[in-house]
């Protein structure tokens, strides 16, 4: 079976082709910007996720971490949350001066964030991805950065949910 995808960052894939093939246990071939992945269905799925992450702009180590650990990968398009037409201004709000907003969101949500065009890629633990998406959508929809950061900081302080499995001490 073979999966095919189109990559804008084909150079990054070709440069790391041998390591990708070895780590992901697939055969990667390309014709122009079209990349073919051949292997078992599970390995192909993992490989396409890793290649998508590379294509968005994640570092090789972040992208390959999708295979090695139980991390999730999600891509959101900011156009889906924008009501007004000025997409450049909204992208600016998300990136921030010298990338500080994305860096702060990344740190507060414990997720890796990368932006390519109107898409934001998120790599993180499943429980951290939802708050990251919520924070991004709040900023896109015009919330003040400080309010978004504050809500993320509050979330960090919440104790783990007690399922009542531990014995209560008297």
C-alpha positions in Angstrom: 0.0 0.0 0.0 1.2 3.5 -0.8 0.2 6.9 0.6 0.8 10.1 -1.3 1.1 13.7 0.0 2.3 17.0 -1.4 5.0 18.8 0.5 6.1 22.4 0.3 9.2 21.7 2.3 10.4 18.8 0.2 14.1 19.7 0.9 13.6 19.0 4.6 12.2 15.6 3.8 14.9 14.7 1.3 17.6 15.9 3.7 16.3 13.6 6.5 15.1 10.8 4.2 17.4 8.0 5.5 16.7 8.8 9.2 12.9 9.0 8.4 12.9 5.7 6.6 14.8 4.0 9.4 12.8 5.5 12.3 9.4 5.2 10.7 10.0 1.8 9.0 8.7 2.9 5.6 10.1 3.6 2.1 9.9 7.2 1.0 10.1 8.3 -2.6 9.4 11.7 -4.2 8.7 13.1 -7.6 8.8 16.9 -7.4 6.8 18.0 -4.4 4.8 14.7 -4.4 6.0 12.3 -1.6 5.0 8.6 -1.6 5.2 6.6 1.5 5.1 2.7 1.3 4.9 0.4 4.3 2.4 -1.3 6.6 -0.8 0.8 7.1 0.2 1.7 10.7 3.7 2.8 9.7 2.3 4.8 6.7 -0.2 6.6 9.0 2.6 7.5 11.5 4.9 8.5 8.6 2.3 10.8 7.0 1.7 12.5 10.5 5.4 13.0 10.9 5.8 14.4 7.3 2.8 16.7 7.8 4.5 18.0 11.0 7.7 18.6 9.0 5.8 20.3 6.3 4.2 22.8 8.7 7.6 23.7 10.0 8.3 21.6 13.1 11.8 20.6 13.8 12.9 17.1 12.9 13.0 16.1 16.6 9.5 17.5 17.3 8.1 15.8 14.3 9.7 12.4 15.0 8.5 12.6 18.6 5.0 11.8 17.3 6.2 8.3 16.5 8.2 7.7 19.7 5.8 9.0 22.3 2.0 9.2 22.8 1.8 12.8 21.5 -1.1 14.1 19.4 -0.7 16.2 16.3 -3.4 18.7 15.3 -3.6 21.4 12.7 -6.1 24.3 12.9 -6.8 26.8 10.2 -7.3 30.3 11.6 -9.6 31.2 8.8 -12.2 28.8 10.4 -12.4 31.2 13.4 -12.1 34.6 11.7 -15.1 36.7 11.1 -13.5 39.7 9.6 -11.3 39.9 6.5 -8.0 41.2 7.9 -6.2 37.9 8.2 -2.7 39.5 8.3 -3.6 41.5 11.4 -4.8 38.3 13.1 -1.7 36.3 12.1 0.3 39.2 13.6 -1.7 38.9 16.9 -0.9 35.2 17.0 2.8 35.4 16.2 3.5 38.5 18.3 6.5 40.7 18.3 9.5 38.5 17.5 7.3 35.4 17.9 6.7 36.0 21.6 3.0 35.2 21.6 3.5 31.8 20.0 6.4 31.1 22.4 4.3 32.1 25.4 1.4 29.9 24.3 3.8 27.1 23.7 5.2 27.4 27.2 1.9 27.8 29.0 0.2 24.9 27.2 3.3 22.6 27.1 2.7 22.1 23.4 5.0 22.7 20.4 3.4 25.3 18.1 4.3 26.2 14.5 2.6 28.5 12.1 2.6 28.2 8.3 0.4 30.5 6.4 -3.0 30.4 8.0 -2.4 27.1 9.7 -1.1 26.4 13.2 0.3 23.0 14.0 0.2 21.7 17.5 2.1 18.8 19.0 1.5 17.9 22.6 -0.1 15.5 25.1 -3.8 14.9 24.4 -4.9 16.8 27.6 -2.8 19.8 26.6 -4.0 20.2 23.0 -7.6 21.3 23.8 -6.5 24.3 26.0 -4.0 25.2 23.3 -6.7 25.3 20.6 -9.0 27.2 22.9 -6.2 29.8 23.6 -5.5 30.2 19.9 -9.2 30.7 19.0 -9.6 33.2 21.8 -6.7 35.3 20.5 -8.0 35.0 16.9 -11.4 36.2 18.0 -10.0 39.2 19.7 -9.5 38.4 23.4 -6.7 40.2 25.1 -3.5 38.3 25.3 -3.2 38.9 29.1 -6.6 37.3 29.7 -5.7 34.3 27.6 -2.4 33.8 29.4 -4.1 34.2 32.8 -6.7 31.5 32.0 -3.9 29.2 30.9 -1.9 29.9 34.1 -5.0 29.1 36.2 -5.4 25.8 34.4 -1.8 24.9 35.3 -2.5 25.2 39.0 -5.6 22.9 39.0 -4.9 19.7 40.9 -5.3 16.4 39.2 -8.9 15.1 39.3 -9.5 12.9 42.3 -11.3 9.8 41.2 -11.8 8.6 44.7 -9.5 5.6 44.3 -7.1 6.5 47.1 -7.9 5.6 50.6 -8.9 8.6 52.7 -6.9 9.2 55.8 -8.7 9.9 59.1 
